[in-house]
Amino acid sequence: MTASDPYAAPYEELARQIGLTGAVRRELARSLPDECPPASAAVLTLLGRHGEMRMSRLTDLLGIDMSVTSRQVAYAVDRGWIDRRPDPLDGRVRLLRLTEDGLLLLREAHRRATGVLAEALADWPEEDVGRLTELLARLHESFGDCGRRGARGTHRTTPLPDARSDARSESRVPEPRP
């Protein structure tokens, strides 16, 4: 797509608007409990959404380096938010999962983020909030699981298993970027 392409204009504005959502992410990050930095919230969110997993899968989902993921997990383990246990299929590997404290923290972060959004969008009609939610979900779906791109940068079509339980789905929070 070139600058003279008549179809470029709506995508240029969309890219600009998406770039401006950084302010929204920063405000949501400010609402996190003091002891929970945004990177930890991202780790807890993914464990809450996808369930128990290996460090390599978490690294893939976060889209960051293994050493960075390792530091973030160590921080959460030290605070009792994540537990590590041996993988029954390979005892050399550890599986990560939320502890009860981690789940409680995730629920608190969700409650706070919901409050920030409710306050900021208080003058929006409920239909507009619903439509924005629907369109953002559709945008996310169009990009697929960005952490699982194929060799040429294309998205894999294999869906990820959905390991959410009813209790975990209640704890979902917007995914802050580390």
DRENDREN-939246 format. One line per 10 residues: number of its first residue (from 1); for each residue z, x, y of N, C-alpha, C. Coordinates in pm, whole numbers. Layout:
<sites>
NUM = Z/X/Y/Z/X/Y/Z/X/Y  ...
</sites>
This chain:
<sites>
1 = 0/85/-118/0/0/0/0/90/124  -91/67/212/-100/147/334/-51/66/452  -32/136/564/17/68/686/-82/-38/732  -213/-21/705/-311/-119/748/-323/-235/649  -256/-227/538/-257/-331/438/-189/-455/495  -257/-571/499/-195/-690/557/-74/-740/477  -64/-699/352/50/-741/270/172/-653/291  156/-541/360/266/-446/380/374/-502/471  336/-577/572/431/-623/674/554/-693/617  540/-793/529/663/-858/480/751/-764/399
11 = 689/-668/330/768/-575/250/835/-470/337  772/-435/447/834/-342/541/959/-404/601  950/-529/641/1066/-598/698/1174/-617/591  1133/-650/470/1229/-664/362/1301/-533/338  1229/-423/334/1291/-291/315/1390/-262/427  1354/-296/550/1443/-275/664/1570/-359/649  1555/-485/613/1670/-573/598/1762/-528/484  1702/-484/374/1783/-434/263/1859/-309/306  1793/-223/382/1861/-103/434/1979/-138/522  1968/-247/595/2078/-289/684/2196/-349/608
21 = 2180/-377/480/2292/-433/405/2401/-329/380  2376/-206/416/2479/-103/405/2605/-142/480  2589/-209/593/2705/-253/671/2787/-356/593  2719/-441/519/2788/-541/436/2864/-469/324  2798/-373/258/2864/-297/151/2986/-223/205  2973/-164/323/3087/-91/382/3203/-185/412  3174/-303/462/3280/-400/492/3347/-447/363  3269/-470/259/3327/-508/131/3413/-394/75  3368/-270/93/3445/-154/46/3577/-144/121  3578/-178/251/3703/-175/328/3804/-276/277
31 = 3756/-379/212/3847/-484/162/3913/-446/30  3868/-337/-31/3927/-296/-159/4073/-257/-142  4153/-275/-247/4291/-227/-239/4292/-77/-204  4390/-32/-127/4395/105/-79/4382/209/-189  4442/182/-305/4440/279/-413/4308/281/-492  4214/194/-455/4089/181/-530/3969/213/-443  3922/338/-447/3802/373/-370/3678/303/-427  3573/290/-347/3451/221/-393/3394/276/-524  3400/406/-545/3347/463/-669/3426/411/-789  3556/399/-776/3638/345/-885/3606/197/-907
41 = 3587/124/-798/3552/-17/-809/3420/-33/-885  3324/57/-861/3196/50/-932/3216/72/-1081  3299/168/-1117/3327/196/-1258/3395/76/-1322  3498/23/-1258/3571/-91/-1312/3480/-213/-1324  3394/-233/-1225/3301/-347/-1227/3208/-339/-1347  3153/-222/-1371/3061/-208/-1485/3132/-227/-1618  3253/-176/-1631/3329/-198/-1753/3366/-346/-1768  3397/-410/-1657/3426/-553/-1661/3304/-636/-1698  3190/-595/-1653/3066/-670/-1679/3011/-644/-1818  3009/-517/-1860/2943/-480/-1985/3039/-457/-2101
51 = 3167/-449/-2074/3263/-424/-2181/3274/-277/-2215  3342/-251/-2323/3368/-116/-2370/3236/-39/-2387  3237/89/-2346/3115/170/-2357/3148/318/-2357  3048/395/-2398/3057/541/-2393/3037/588/-2250  3086/709/-2224/3070/771/-2092/2921/785/-2058  2838/818/-2156/2695/836/-2131/2630/706/-2083  2672/594/-2139/2617/465/-2095/2663/433/-1954  2790/460/-1924/2842/436/-1790/2767/523/-1689  2743/648/-1724/2668/738/-1637/2529/682/-1610  2465/632/-1714/2331/575/-1701/2333/453/-1608
61 = 2430/365/-1627/2440/245/-1544/2471/278/-1398  2554/379/-1377/2586/419/-1240/2470/494/-1174  2387/558/-1256/2275/634/-1202/2318/761/-1131  2426/823/-1181/2477/946/-1121/2494/1052/-1229  2531/1171/-1188/2549/1283/-1279/2673/1262/-1367  2667/1312/-1490/2778/1300/-1585/2907/1360/-1529  2898/1472/-1458/3019/1535/-1404/3087/1446/-1300  3007/1375/-1222/3063/1283/-1122/3128/1164/-1193  3059/1110/-1293/3116/999/-1369/3247/1041/-1433  3251/1161/-1488/3370/1212/-1555/3489/1217/-1458
71 = 3465/1263/-1335/3573/1268/-1235/3621/1127/-1199  3525/1034/-1184/3562/897/-1149/3642/831/-1261  3601/856/-1385/3674/800/-1499/3813/863/-1508  3823/994/-1490/3954/1061/-1495/4049/1001/-1392  3999/975/-1272/4080/913/-1165/4134/778/-1212  4046/697/-1271/4086/563/-1317/4180/571/-1437  4157/665/-1527/4245/683/-1643/4384/725/-1595  4391/819/-1500/4520/866/-1447/4602/753/-1385  4535/651/-1334/4604/539/-1271/4629/424/-1369  4583/440/-1492/4607/338/-1594/4511/222/-1591
81 = 4396/237/-1524/4299/128/-1513/4199/127/-1628  4179/244/-1688/4085/259/-1799/4156/329/-1913  4121/289/-2032/4173/349/-2153/4056/413/-2228  4084/527/-2292/3985/593/-2377/4032/583/-2521  3941/549/-2611/3977/546/-2753/3861/605/-2833  3890/658/-2950/3782/715/-3031/3681/608/-3072  3555/644/-3071/3448/556/-3117/3456/552/-3270  3469/433/-3328/3480/425/-3474/3354/477/-3545  3240/479/-3477/3117/529/-3536/3104/680/-3527  3174/739/-3432/3168/884/-3411/3297/926/-3342
91 = 3394/973/-3420/3525/1007/-3368/3526/1115/-3261  3416/1188/-3246/3407/1291/-3141/3384/1230/-3004  3341/1106/-3001/3306/1037/-2877/3417/937/-2843  3441/920/-2714/3541/824/-2668/3472/701/-2608  3533/587/-2631/3488/463/-2569/3582/431/-2453  3525/385/-2346/3601/349/-2227/3615/198/-2221  3732/153/-2181/3752/10/-2163/3858/-13/-2056  3851/-130/-1994/3950/-167/-1894/4084/-193/-1961  4190/-151/-1895/4324/-188/-1937/4360/-319/-1867  4473/-372/-1900/4520/-493/-1832/4537/-465/-1682
101 = 4593/-348/-1647/4606/-312/-1505/4470/-301/-1437  4373/-246/-1508/4238/-235/-1453/4177/-372/-1429  4197/-462/-1523/4146/-598/-1508/4214/-670/-1391  4344/-650/-1376/4416/-710/-1262/4365/-655/-1129  4342/-523/-1124/4289/-462/-1002/4150/-516/-972  4068/-529/-1074/3933/-582/-1057/3937/-725/-1004  4027/-805/-1057/4040/-944/-1008/4085/-946/-861  4176/-856/-825/4222/-849/-685/4108/-807/-594  4030/-708/-638/3915/-663/-558/3815/-777/-541  3793/-852/-647/3703/-967/-641/3754/-1071/-543
111 = 3884/-1100/-550/3944/-1198/-459/3925/-1156/-314  3949/-1029/-287/3936/-979/-150/3791/-982/-102  3698/-940/-188/3555/-942/-151/3509/-1084/-125  3553/-1176/-208/3519/-1317/-189/3572/-1367/-55  3693/-1327/-20/3751/-1366/109/3673/-1312/227  3631/-1186/218/3551/-1126/326/3420/-1202/343  3353/-1230/233/3227/-1304/240/3248/-1445/293  3352/-1512/246/3380/-1649/292/3406/-1652/442  3478/-1553/492/3508/-1547/635/3381/-1516/716  3305/-1418/671/3185/-1378/746/3078/-1487/747
121 = 3072/-1565/640/2967/-1667/628/3022/-1809/647  3138/-1819/710/3204/-1949/727/3116/-2050/801  3030/-2003/891/2946/-2095/967/2810/-2121/900  2789/-2066/783/2665/-2090/708/2678/-2220/628  2573/-2299/624/2574/-2415/533/2583/-2366/388  2653/-2440/305/2670/-2402/164/2535/-2382/95  2436/-2461/133/2302/-2448/73/2241/-2311/103  2265/-2259/224/2212/-2127/261/2279/-2017/179  2410/-2028/158/2482/-1929/77/2427/-1934/-66  2407/-2053/-117/2352/-2069/-252/2212/-2011/-263
131 = 2130/-2036/-163/1992/-1985/-165/1991/-1832/-156  2077/-1774/-69/2085/-1628/-59/2128/-1569/-194  2226/-1630/-256/2274/-1584/-387/2160/-1589/-489  2088/-1699/-489/1976/-1716/-582/1867/-1610/-558  1833/-1587/-432/1729/-1490/-401/1772/-1346/-431  1899/-1313/-404/1948/-1179/-437/1948/-1158/-589  1987/-1259/-664/1984/-1249/-810/1841/-1230/-859  1749/-1301/-798/1608/-1287/-835/1556/-1148/-800  1594/-1095/-685/1554/-960/-646/1606/-859/-747  1734/-871/-782/1795/-780/-878/1722/-788/-1013
141 = 1692/-909/-1056/1620/-930/-1182/1482/-865/-1178  1416/-871/-1064/1282/-811/-1050/1286/-660/-1068  1398/-598/-1031/1411/-454/-1046/1464/-416/-1184  1517/-512/-1256/1569/-483/-1389/1691/-393/-1382  1720/-329/-1493/1833/-238/-1501/1785/-102/-1453  1806/-74/-1325/1753/49/-1263/1802/175/-1330  1914/171/-1400/1964/288/-1469/1892/315/-1600  1800/226/-1639/1734/241/-1768/1583/245/-1750  1535/329/-1659/1392/343/-1636/1330/430/-1744  1207/399/-1775/1132/479/-1872/1089/610/-1812
151 = 1018/690/-1887/978/825/-1846/892/825/-1721  812/722/-1701/723/719/-1584/781/640/-1468  907/609/-1475/969/534/-1366/953/385/-1380  893/339/-1489/878/196/-1510/1002/143/-1578  1026/17/-1563/1145/-45/-1621/1122/-73/-1769  1224/-48/-1849/1217/-85/-1989/1231/-236/-1999  1168/-293/-2097/1176/-438/-2114/1283/-479/-2211  1349/-385/-2276/1455/-417/-2370/1580/-458/-2293  1628/-580/-2314/1747/-623/-2239/1870/-551/-2291  1966/-536/-2203/2095/-479/-2241/2177/-586/-2311
161 = 2259/-548/-2408/2346/-648/-2469/2446/-698/-2366  2478/-825/-2374/2573/-884/-2281/2708/-893/-2351  2801/-805/-2310/2930/-798/-2376/3040/-870/-2300  3002/-956/-2206/3104/-1024/-2127/3177/-1131/-2207  3304/-1141/-2183/3381/-1252/-2238/3418/-1342/-2121  3473/-1457/-2150/3510/-1548/-2041/3607/-1482/-1945  3704/-1407/-1996/3803/-1341/-1909/3736/-1236/-1823  3641/-1164/-1880/3576/-1059/-1803/3486/-1117/-1694  3418/-1229/-1724/3327/-1282/-1624/3401/-1329/-1499  3529/-1365/-1515/3608/-1404/-1398/3637/-1284/-1308
171 = 3629/-1165/-1363/3671/-1047/-1288/3556/-977/-1218  3437/-1033/-1221/3323/-966/-1162/3338/-954/-1012  3304/-838/-960/3306/-815/-816/3170/-762/-775  3133/-776/-649/3009/-714/-606/3012/-567/-637  2900/-511/-677/2896/-374/-721/2884/-278/-604  2995/-218/-566/2988/-119/-459/2915/5/-508  2846/71/-421/2776/194/-454/2869/311/-437  2872/401/-537/2959/519/-522/2911/611/-412
</sites>
